[in-house]
Structures are given as C-alpha cells and as structure tokens.
Amino acid sequence: MNWKFWQKKDDDALTGGSKKEAKPRDLPQVIGQNLVVERGLDPDWVWTLKIVTREREKGIFDFRLFDPAMAGLKVTGFSALDDRSDLILFDGWYEKNGTAKQINDKNKQTLGSTAA
C-alpha cells in the first residue's frame, strides 16, 4: 500500500524520460510576424494556425505549425504529428527572445533564417 500519497511519483521512469509536451497554442509574435510581413502570407489565415513546440535547449524551441481545420484529429503535442507529416505546414526553430529563427515550408525547403 502506498502511504506516501503526498509524494509525486516519478513518471519519467515509465515514459522513458521524456518531458511533458506543450499543448497546441496560438502563434508567437515572432513566427506570425515573419510569415505575414516577410513572406507575404494572408494574415487572416496565418493567425488561425496553431503551433506545437518542444524545447531543444534553454530558450530555443523546435516548432511545427498546422491548421486545426485541416487536422481532422486532436493534436495533443509535438510528437502527435510525427506520423502525420502531411498536416505540418511549417516547421523550424526559434529563440524565445526573438533574435533568431528558421522557418521551413511544407516541402522542407528553407524559407529563410534571420537574425536581428
């Protein structure tokens, strides 16, 4: 019997040490602004996209963008799109402070890497 119910269980041993993934959310300003201003995409469409991220290093995130209307399934995190690459519209990485980013299109061709 587990009498120490107030202590948190070590779930990492059961999940292979993976961190809990972030849920889909709205685009950060640095990504949305790049797609609208520098790439010339329709802002009404861009700001409906959702992003899932995974922290690569402290302050640096890998991301995947998808259209929730196209998805047809519930995207729960970054790895949920591993087998559904057809749903990923853009991917890449960005720094949280917005000094650098790289955005790749659906065909994995680099759209550009910028540093401010």
N, CA, C and O atoms as a GROMACS GRO file, in nm:
protein
  464
    1MET      N    1   0.084  -0.118   0.000
    1MET     CA    2   0.000   0.000   0.000
    1MET      C    3   0.089   0.124   0.000
    1MET      O    4   0.190   0.129   0.070
    2ASN      N    5   0.050   0.222  -0.078
    2ASN     CA    6   0.128   0.344  -0.091
    2ASN      C    7   0.081   0.448   0.010
    2ASN      O    8  -0.018   0.518  -0.014
    3TRP      N    9   0.149   0.458   0.123
    3TRP     CA   10   0.110   0.551   0.228
    3TRP      C   11   0.161   0.691   0.202
    3TRP      O   12   0.114   0.786   0.264
    4LYS      N   13   0.254   0.706   0.112
    4LYS     CA   14   0.311   0.838   0.084
    4LYS      C   15   0.241   0.900  -0.037
    4LYS      O   16   0.304   0.933  -0.137
    5PHE      N   17   0.109   0.916  -0.025
    5PHE     CA   18   0.029   0.967  -0.135
    5PHE      C   19   0.059   1.113  -0.166
    5PHE      O   20   0.025   1.160  -0.275
    6TRP      N   21   0.121   1.184  -0.076
    6TRP     CA   22   0.152   1.325  -0.099
    6TRP      C   23   0.279   1.344  -0.181
    6TRP      O   24   0.306   1.455  -0.228
    7GLN      N   25   0.357   1.239  -0.198
    7GLN     CA   26   0.478   1.249  -0.277
    7GLN      C   27   0.447   1.219  -0.424
    7GLN      O   28   0.370   1.128  -0.456
    8LYS      N   29   0.508   1.296  -0.511
    8LYS     CA   30   0.486   1.282  -0.654
    8LYS      C   31   0.560   1.159  -0.705
    8LYS      O   32   0.676   1.136  -0.670
    9LYS      N   33   0.493   1.080  -0.788
    9LYS     CA   34   0.556   0.962  -0.846
    9LYS      C   35   0.651   1.004  -0.957
    9LYS      O   36   0.629   1.107  -1.022
   10ASP      N   37   0.753   0.928  -0.980
   10ASP     CA   38   0.848   0.955  -1.086
   10ASP      C   39   0.796   0.893  -1.215
   10ASP      O   40   0.823   0.777  -1.245
   11ASP      N   41   0.720   0.973  -1.292
   11ASP     CA   42   0.660   0.926  -1.417
   11ASP      C   43   0.763   0.911  -1.528
   11ASP      O   44   0.739   0.840  -1.625
   12ASP      N   45   0.878   0.979  -1.515
   12ASP     CA   46   0.979   0.972  -1.620
   12ASP      C   47   1.030   0.830  -1.639
   12ASP      O   48   1.067   0.792  -1.750
   13ALA      N   49   1.034   0.752  -1.534
   13ALA     CA   50   1.080   0.614  -1.546
   13ALA      C   51   0.983   0.533  -1.632
   13ALA      O   52   1.024   0.439  -1.699
   14LEU      N   53   0.857   0.568  -1.629
   14LEU     CA   54   0.756   0.495  -1.705
   14LEU      C   55   0.748   0.543  -1.850
   14LEU      O   56   0.712   0.466  -1.939
   15THR      N   57   0.781   0.670  -1.874
   15THR     CA   58   0.767   0.725  -2.008
   15THR      C   59   0.898   0.735  -2.082
   15THR      O   60   0.903   0.795  -2.190
   16GLY      N   61   1.002   0.680  -2.030
   16GLY     CA   62   1.130   0.682  -2.099
   16GLY      C   63   1.205   0.812  -2.082
   16GLY      O   64   1.294   0.842  -2.162
   17GLY      N   65   1.172   0.890  -1.980
   17GLY     CA   66   1.244   1.013  -1.953
   17GLY      C   67   1.200   1.132  -2.036
   17GLY      O   68   1.265   1.236  -2.032
   18SER      N   69   1.093   1.119  -2.112
   18SER     CA   70   1.050   1.231  -2.195
   18SER      C   71   0.976   1.335  -2.111
   18SER      O   72   0.908   1.303  -2.014
   19LYS      N   73   0.993   1.460  -2.152
   19LYS     CA   74   0.925   1.570  -2.084
   19LYS      C   75   0.781   1.577  -2.132
   19LYS      O   76   0.749   1.532  -2.242
   20LYS      N   77   0.695   1.635  -2.050
   20LYS     CA   78   0.557   1.654  -2.089
   20LYS      C   79   0.552   1.756  -2.202
   20LYS      O   80   0.614   1.862  -2.193
   21GLU      N   81   0.480   1.725  -2.307
   21GLU     CA   82   0.473   1.811  -2.424
   21GLU      C   83   0.373   1.924  -2.404
   21GLU      O   84   0.272   1.908  -2.336
   22ALA      N   85   0.405   2.037  -2.464
   22ALA     CA   86   0.315   2.151  -2.460
   22ALA      C   87   0.197   2.127  -2.552
   22ALA      O   88   0.211   2.066  -2.658
   23LYS      N   89   0.082   2.176  -2.512
   23LYS     CA   90  -0.039   2.163  -2.593
   23LYS      C   91  -0.036   2.265  -2.706
   23LYS      O   92   0.036   2.365  -2.698
   24PRO      N   93  -0.114   2.242  -2.811
   24PRO     CA   94  -0.121   2.340  -2.920
   24PRO      C   95  -0.168   2.476  -2.868
   24PRO      O   96  -0.255   2.484  -2.781
   25ARG      N   97  -0.109   2.581  -2.925
   25ARG     CA   98  -0.147   2.716  -2.883
   25ARG      C   99  -0.136   2.811  -3.002
   25ARG      O  100  -0.096   2.770  -3.111
   26ASP      N  101  -0.172   2.937  -2.979
   26ASP     CA  102  -0.161   3.038  -3.084
   26ASP      C  103  -0.015   3.067  -3.116
   26ASP      O  104   0.074   3.039  -3.035
   27LEU      N  105   0.009   3.122  -3.234
   27LEU     CA  106   0.145   3.150  -3.279
   27LEU      C  107   0.209   3.260  -3.193
   27LEU      O  108   0.142   3.355  -3.155
   28PRO      N  109   0.338   3.245  -3.164
   28PRO     CA  110   0.408   3.356  -3.102
   28PRO      C  111   0.427   3.469  -3.203
   28PRO      O  112   0.427   3.446  -3.324
   29GLN      N  113   0.442   3.589  -3.154
   29GLN     CA  114   0.454   3.707  -3.240
   29GLN      C  115   0.567   3.694  -3.342
   29GLN      O  116   0.550   3.731  -3.458
   30VAL      N  117   0.681   3.642  -3.300
   30VAL     CA  118   0.798   3.634  -3.387
   30VAL      C  119   0.774   3.544  -3.508
   30VAL      O  120   0.824   3.573  -3.617
   31ILE      N  121   0.698   3.437  -3.493
   31ILE     CA  122   0.669   3.347  -3.604
   31ILE      C  123   0.560   3.404  -3.694
   31ILE      O  124   0.576   3.409  -3.816
   32GLY      N  125   0.450   3.447  -3.634
   32GLY     CA  126   0.340   3.503  -3.711
   32GLY      C  127   0.380   3.625  -3.791
   32GLY      O  128   0.342   3.640  -3.907
   33GLN      N  129   0.458   3.712  -3.730
   33GLN     CA  130   0.502   3.833  -3.798
   33GLN      C  131   0.592   3.798  -3.917
   33GLN      O  132   0.582   3.862  -4.022
   34ASN      N  133   0.678   3.700  -3.902
   34ASN     CA  134   0.765   3.659  -4.011
   34ASN      C  135   0.683   3.609  -4.129
   34ASN      O  136   0.710   3.644  -4.244
   35LEU      N  137   0.584   3.526  -4.102
   35LEU     CA  138   0.502   3.470  -4.210
   35LEU      C  139   0.421   3.577  -4.282
   35LEU      O  140   0.403   3.570  -4.404
   36VAL      N  141   0.371   3.675  -4.207
   36VAL     CA  142   0.286   3.778  -4.267
   36VAL      C  143   0.369   3.885  -4.335
   36VAL      O  144   0.346   3.916  -4.452
   37VAL      N  145   0.464   3.943  -4.264
   37VAL     CA  146   0.538   4.057  -4.316
   37VAL      C  147   0.645   4.016  -4.417
   37VAL      O  148   0.650   4.069  -4.528
   38GLU      N  149   0.729   3.922  -4.380
   38GLU     CA  150   0.842   3.886  -4.465
   38GLU      C  151   0.805   3.787  -4.576
   38GLU      O  152   0.866   3.790  -4.683
   39ARG      N  153   0.708   3.701  -4.552
   39ARG     CA  154   0.670   3.601  -4.653
   39ARG      C  155   0.548   3.641  -4.734
   39ARG      O  156   0.520   3.581  -4.838
   40GLY      N  157   0.476   3.742  -4.688
   40GLY     CA  158   0.361   3.793  -4.763
   40GLY      C  159   0.239   3.703  -4.760
   40GLY      O  160   0.155   3.710  -4.850
   41LEU      N  161   0.226   3.619  -4.658
   41LEU     CA  162   0.110   3.532  -4.648
   41LEU      C  163  -0.009   3.608  -4.591
   41LEU      O  164   0.008   3.710  -4.524
   42ASP      N  165  -0.130   3.558  -4.617
   42ASP     CA  166  -0.254   3.620  -4.572
   42ASP      C  167  -0.261   3.620  -4.419
   42ASP      O  168  -0.260   3.513  -4.359
   43PRO      N  169  -0.267   3.737  -4.356
   43PRO     CA  170  -0.269   3.742  -4.209
   43PRO      C  171  -0.392   3.676  -4.148
   43PRO      O  172  -0.383   3.619  -4.039
   44ASP      N  173  -0.505   3.682  -4.216
   44ASP     CA  174  -0.626   3.617  -4.162
   44ASP      C  175  -0.606   3.467  -4.152
   44ASP      O  176  -0.656   3.404  -4.058
   45TRP      N  177  -0.535   3.409  -4.245
   45TRP     CA  178  -0.508   3.266  -4.242
   45TRP      C  179  -0.396   3.233  -4.143
   45TRP      O  180  -0.408   3.138  -4.065
   46VAL      N  181  -0.289   3.310  -4.146
   46VAL     CA  182  -0.173   3.282  -4.061
   46VAL      C  183  -0.211   3.280  -3.914
   46VAL      O  184  -0.169   3.190  -3.840
   47TRP      N  185  -0.290   3.375  -3.870
   47TRP     CA  186  -0.322   3.384  -3.727
   47TRP      C  187  -0.426   3.281  -3.682
   47TRP      O  188  -0.459   3.276  -3.564
   48THR      N  189  -0.480   3.200  -3.776
   48THR     CA  190  -0.566   3.088  -3.735
   48THR      C  191  -0.486   2.961  -3.711
   48THR      O  192  -0.536   2.866  -3.652
   49LEU      N  193  -0.360   2.959  -3.757
   49LEU     CA  194  -0.275   2.841  -3.739
   49LEU      C  195  -0.243   2.819  -3.593
   49LEU      O  196  -0.247   2.913  -3.513
   50LYS      N  197  -0.212   2.696  -3.558
   50LYS     CA  198  -0.171   2.660  -3.422
   50LYS      C  199  -0.028   2.609  -3.426
   50LYS      O  200   0.021   2.562  -3.529
   51ILE      N  201   0.038   2.618  -3.313
   51ILE     CA  202   0.178   2.577  -3.301
   51ILE      C  203   0.192   2.477  -3.188
   51ILE      O  204   0.128   2.490  -3.083
   52VAL      N  205   0.277   2.377  -3.209
   52VAL     CA  206   0.320   2.287  -3.102
   52VAL      C  207   0.472   2.300  -3.095
   52VAL      O  208   0.540   2.306  -3.198
   53THR      N  209   0.524   2.303  -2.974
   53THR     CA  210   0.668   2.326  -2.956
   53THR      C  211   0.730   2.218  -2.870
   53THR      O  212   0.664   2.145  -2.796
   54ARG      N  213   0.862   2.211  -2.883
   54ARG     CA  214   0.942   2.123  -2.799
   54ARG      C  215   1.072   2.199  -2.771
   54ARG      O  216   1.137   2.246  -2.864
   55GLU      N  217   1.108   2.210  -2.644
   55GLU     CA  218   1.228   2.285  -2.609
   55GLU      C  219   1.352   2.203  -2.644
   55GLU      O  220   1.370   2.091  -2.597
   56ARG      N  221   1.437   2.262  -2.729
   56ARG     CA  222   1.562   2.197  -2.770
   56ARG      C  223   1.671   2.227  -2.668
   56ARG      O  224   1.738   2.135  -2.620
   57GLU      N  225   1.687   2.352  -2.635
   57GLU     CA  226   1.781   2.400  -2.535
   57GLU      C  227   1.708   2.508  -2.457
   57GLU      O  228   1.596   2.543  -2.491
   58LYS      N  229   1.772   2.560  -2.355
   58LYS     CA  230   1.709   2.666  -2.278
   58LYS      C  231   1.685   2.787  -2.368
   58LYS      O  232   1.780   2.848  -2.417
   59GLY      N  233   1.560   2.822  -2.388
   59GLY     CA  234   1.522   2.937  -2.468
   59GLY      C  235   1.514   2.913  -2.618
   59GLY      O  236   1.477   3.004  -2.692
   60ILE      N  237   1.547   2.793  -2.665
   60ILE     CA  238   1.539   2.760  -2.808
   60ILE      C  239   1.436   2.648  -2.826
   60ILE      O  240   1.444   2.544  -2.760
   61PHE      N  241   1.341   2.670  -2.916
   61PHE     CA  242   1.230   2.577  -2.934
   61PHE      C  243   1.220   2.530  -3.078
   61PHE      O  244   1.232   2.609  -3.171
   62ASP      N  245   1.198   2.400  -3.096
   62ASP     CA  246   1.158   2.345  -3.224
   62ASP      C  247   1.007   2.361  -3.231
   62ASP      O  248   0.938   2.351  -3.130
   63PHE      N  249   0.954   2.385  -3.350
   63PHE     CA  250   0.810   2.402  -3.362
   63PHE      C  251   0.756   2.338  -3.488
   63PHE      O  252   0.830   2.310  -3.583
   64ARG      N  253   0.626   2.316  -3.486
   64ARG     CA  254   0.550   2.270  -3.602
   64ARG      C  255   0.421   2.349  -3.606
   64ARG      O  256   0.354   2.365  -3.504
   65LEU      N  257   0.387   2.400  -3.724
   65LEU     CA  258   0.262   2.473  -3.742
   65LEU      C  259   0.164   2.387  -3.820
   65LEU      O  260   0.202   2.317  -3.914
   66PHE      N  261   0.040   2.391  -3.779
   66PHE     CA  262  -0.064   2.317  -3.850
   66PHE      C  263  -0.194   2.396  -3.846
   66PHE      O  264  -0.212   2.484  -3.763
   67ASP      N  265  -0.282   2.363  -3.938
   67ASP     CA  266  -0.413   2.426  -3.946
   67ASP      C  267  -0.512   2.335  -3.872
   67ASP      O  268  -0.535   2.223  -3.916
   68PRO      N  269  -0.569   2.381  -3.762
   68PRO     CA  270  -0.661   2.294  -3.687
   68PRO      C  271  -0.784   2.254  -3.767
   68PRO      O  272  -0.843   2.149  -3.740
   69ALA      N  273  -0.823   2.333  -3.866
   69ALA     CA  274  -0.937   2.297  -3.951
   69ALA      C  275  -0.901   2.180  -4.043
   69ALA      O  276  -0.988   2.100  -4.076
   70MET      N  277  -0.775   2.171  -4.084
   70MET     CA  278  -0.731   2.063  -4.172
   70MET      C  279  -0.700   1.936  -4.096
   70MET      O  280  -0.709   1.826  -4.152
   71ALA      N  281  -0.666   1.948  -3.971
   71ALA     CA  282  -0.612   1.835  -3.895
   71ALA      C  283  -0.706   1.714  -3.894
   71ALA      O  284  -0.662   1.603  -3.923
   72GLY      N  285  -0.831   1.734  -3.862
   72GLY     CA  286  -0.923   1.621  -3.859
   72GLY      C  287  -0.898   1.525  -3.744
   72GLY      O  288  -0.966   1.423  -3.732
   73LEU      N  289  -0.803   1.556  -3.660
   73LEU     CA  290  -0.777   1.477  -3.542
   73LEU      C  291  -0.730   1.571  -3.431
   73LEU      O  292  -0.691   1.684  -3.457
   74LYS      N  293  -0.735   1.522  -3.311
   74LYS     CA  294  -0.695   1.607  -3.199
   74LYS      C  295  -0.543   1.600  -3.183
   74LYS      O  296  -0.488   1.494  -3.151
   75VAL      N  297  -0.477   1.711  -3.207
   75VAL     CA  298  -0.332   1.720  -3.191
   75VAL      C  299  -0.305   1.753  -3.045
   75VAL      O  300  -0.349   1.857  -2.995
   76THR      N  301  -0.233   1.664  -2.976
   76THR     CA  302  -0.209   1.681  -2.833
   76THR      C  303  -0.071   1.735  -2.801
   76THR      O  304  -0.048   1.784  -2.690
   77GLY      N  305   0.021   1.728  -2.896
   77GLY     CA  306   0.156   1.776  -2.870
   77GLY      C  307   0.245   1.761  -2.992
   77GLY      O  308   0.200   1.723  -3.100
   78PHE      N  309   0.371   1.792  -2.974
   78PHE     CA  310   0.470   1.792  -3.082
   78PHE      C  311   0.479   1.655  -3.149
   78PHE      O  312   0.478   1.646  -3.272
   79SER      N  313   0.487   1.550  -3.072
   79SER     CA  314   0.507   1.416  -3.130
   79SER      C  315   0.379   1.359  -3.192
   79SER      O  316   0.386   1.259  -3.262
   80ALA      N  317   0.264   1.421  -3.168
   80ALA     CA  318   0.140   1.373  -3.229
   80ALA      C  319   0.143   1.388  -3.381
   80ALA      O  320   0.070   1.319  -3.452
   81LEU      N  321   0.228   1.477  -3.430
   81LEU     CA  322   0.238   1.499  -3.574
   81LEU      C  323   0.351   1.420  -3.639
   81LEU      O  324   0.378   1.437  -3.758
   82ASP      N  325   0.419   1.335  -3.562
   82ASP     CA  326   0.530   1.257  -3.617
   82ASP      C  327   0.487   1.170  -3.735
   82ASP      O  328   0.557   1.165  -3.836
   83ASP      N  329   0.376   1.104  -3.724
   83ASP     CA  330   0.328   1.015  -3.829
   83ASP      C  331   0.238   1.085  -3.930
   83ASP      O  332   0.198   1.025  -4.030
   84ARG      N  333   0.206   1.211  -3.906
   84ARG     CA  334   0.117   1.286  -3.994
   84ARG      C  335   0.187   1.409  -4.051
   84ARG      O  336   0.142   1.521  -4.032
   85SER      N  337   0.298   1.387  -4.120
   85SER     CA  338   0.375   1.497  -4.175
   85SER      C  339   0.296   1.578  -4.279
   85SER      O  340   0.331   1.692  -4.308
   86ASP      N  341   0.192   1.518  -4.335
   86ASP     CA  342   0.110   1.590  -4.431
   86ASP      C  343   0.032   1.705  -4.368
   86ASP      O  344  -0.012   1.796  -4.438
   87LEU      N  345   0.014   1.702  -4.236
   87LEU     CA  346  -0.058   1.808  -4.166
   87LEU      C  347   0.032   1.925  -4.127
   87LEU      O  348  -0.017   2.032  -4.093
   88ILE      N  349   0.164   1.904  -4.131
   88ILE     CA  350   0.258   2.009  -4.091
   88ILE      C  351   0.276   2.106  -4.207
   88ILE      O  352   0.324   2.068  -4.314
   89LEU      N  353   0.236   2.232  -4.186
   89LEU     CA  354   0.250   2.333  -4.290
   89LEU      C  355   0.388   2.397  -4.286
   89LEU      O  356   0.449   2.419  -4.391
   90PHE      N  357   0.438   2.427  -4.167
   90PHE     CA  358   0.569   2.487  -4.148
   90PHE      C  359   0.632   2.424  -4.025
   90PHE      O  360   0.562   2.385  -3.931
   91ASP      N  361   0.763   2.416  -4.025
   91ASP     CA  362   0.835   2.373  -3.906
   91ASP      C  363   0.966   2.450  -3.899
   91ASP      O  364   0.999   2.525  -3.991
   92GLY      N  365   1.039   2.431  -3.792
   92GLY     CA  366   1.166   2.501  -3.776
   92GLY      C  367   1.200   2.520  -3.630
   92GLY      O  368   1.163   2.439  -3.545
   93TRP      N  369   1.270   2.630  -3.602
   93TRP     CA  370   1.307   2.660  -3.465
   93TRP      C  371   1.306   2.811  -3.446
   93TRP      O  372   1.311   2.888  -3.542
   94TYR      N  373   1.298   2.853  -3.320
   94TYR     CA  374   1.305   2.996  -3.287
   94TYR      C  375   1.357   3.012  -3.145
   94TYR      O  376   1.344   2.924  -3.060
   95GLU      N  377   1.416   3.130  -3.122
   95GLU     CA  378   1.459   3.165  -2.987
   95GLU      C  379   1.346   3.242  -2.921
   95GLU      O  380   1.278   3.322  -2.985
   96LYS      N  381   1.328   3.218  -2.794
   96LYS     CA  382   1.218   3.280  -2.721
   96LYS      C  383   1.227   3.432  -2.724
   96LYS      O  384   1.124   3.501  -2.730
   97ASN      N  385   1.349   3.486  -2.718
   97ASN     CA  386   1.364   3.631  -2.720
   97ASN      C  387   1.350   3.691  -2.859
   97ASN      O  388   1.352   3.813  -2.874
   98GLY      N  389   1.336   3.607  -2.962
   98GLY     CA  390   1.307   3.653  -3.097
   98GLY      C  391   1.427   3.700  -3.177
   98GLY      O  392   1.408   3.763  -3.281
   99THR      N  393   1.549   3.673  -3.132
   99THR     CA  394   1.665   3.722  -3.206
   99THR      C  395   1.697   3.638  -3.328
   99THR      O  396   1.758   3.688  -3.423
  100ALA      N  397   1.658   3.512  -3.330
  100ALA     CA  398   1.686   3.427  -3.446
  100ALA      C  399   1.574   3.326  -3.465
  100ALA      O  400   1.506   3.286  -3.370
  101LYS      N  401   1.556   3.287  -3.592
  101LYS     CA  402   1.452   3.189  -3.623
  101LYS      C  403   1.482   3.127  -3.758
  101LYS      O  404   1.553   3.186  -3.840
  102GLN      N  405   1.429   3.010  -3.781
  102GLN     CA  406   1.434   2.946  -3.912
  102GLN      C  407   1.300   2.880  -3.934
  102GLN      O  408   1.252   2.803  -3.850
  103ILE      N  409   1.240   2.910  -4.048
  103ILE     CA  410   1.108   2.857  -4.080
  103ILE      C  411   1.119   2.780  -4.212
  103ILE      O  412   1.165   2.834  -4.312
  104ASN      N  413   1.077   2.655  -4.210
  104ASN     CA  414   1.079   2.570  -4.329
  104ASN      C  415   0.935   2.548  -4.375
  104ASN      O  416   0.844   2.537  -4.294
  105ASP      N  417   0.916   2.543  -4.507
  105ASP     CA  418   0.781   2.521  -4.558
  105ASP      C  419   0.747   2.372  -4.558
  105ASP      O  420   0.828   2.289  -4.516
  106LYS      N  421   0.630   2.340  -4.605
  106LYS     CA  422   0.577   2.203  -4.606
  106LYS      C  423   0.669   2.104  -4.675
  106LYS      O  424   0.678   1.988  -4.634
  107ASN      N  425   0.738   2.149  -4.779
  107ASN     CA  426   0.828   2.063  -4.852
  107ASN      C  427   0.968   2.061  -4.794
  107ASN      O  428   1.060   2.008  -4.856
  108LYS      N  429   0.984   2.118  -4.677
  108LYS     CA  430   1.111   2.121  -4.603
  108LYS      C  431   1.217   2.204  -4.675
  108LYS      O  432   1.336   2.179  -4.657
  109GLN      N  433   1.176   2.300  -4.756
  109GLN     CA  434   1.271   2.392  -4.817
  109GLN      C  435   1.282   2.513  -4.725
  109GLN      O  436   1.180   2.564  -4.678
  110THR      N  437   1.401   2.559  -4.700
  110THR     CA  438   1.420   2.670  -4.607
  110THR      C  439   1.364   2.799  -4.667
  110THR      O  440   1.402   2.841  -4.776
  111LEU      N  441   1.271   2.860  -4.593
  111LEU     CA  442   1.217   2.989  -4.634
  111LEU      C  443   1.310   3.102  -4.593
  111LEU      O  444   1.312   3.208  -4.656
  112GLY      N  445   1.387   3.080  -4.491
  112GLY     CA  446   1.481   3.184  -4.451
  112GLY      C  447   1.520   3.172  -4.306
  112GLY      O  448   1.443   3.124  -4.223
  113SER      N  449   1.637   3.215  -4.278
  113SER     CA  450   1.687   3.221  -4.144
  113SER      C  451   1.726   3.365  -4.119
  113SER      O  452   1.802   3.423  -4.196
  114THR      N  453   1.674   3.422  -4.013
  114THR     CA  454   1.703   3.562  -3.985
  114THR      C  455   1.759   3.578  -3.847
  114THR      O  456   1.729   3.500  -3.756
  115ALA      N  457   1.840   3.676  -3.832
  115ALA     CA  458   1.893   3.714  -3.702
  115ALA      C  459   1.880   3.864  -3.690
  115ALA      O  460   1.919   3.939  -3.780
  116ALA      N  461   1.825   3.907  -3.579
  116ALA     CA  462   1.804   4.051  -3.559
  116ALA      C  463   1.920   4.112  -3.484
  116ALA      O  464   1.920   4.232  -3.458
   0.00000   0.00000   0.00000
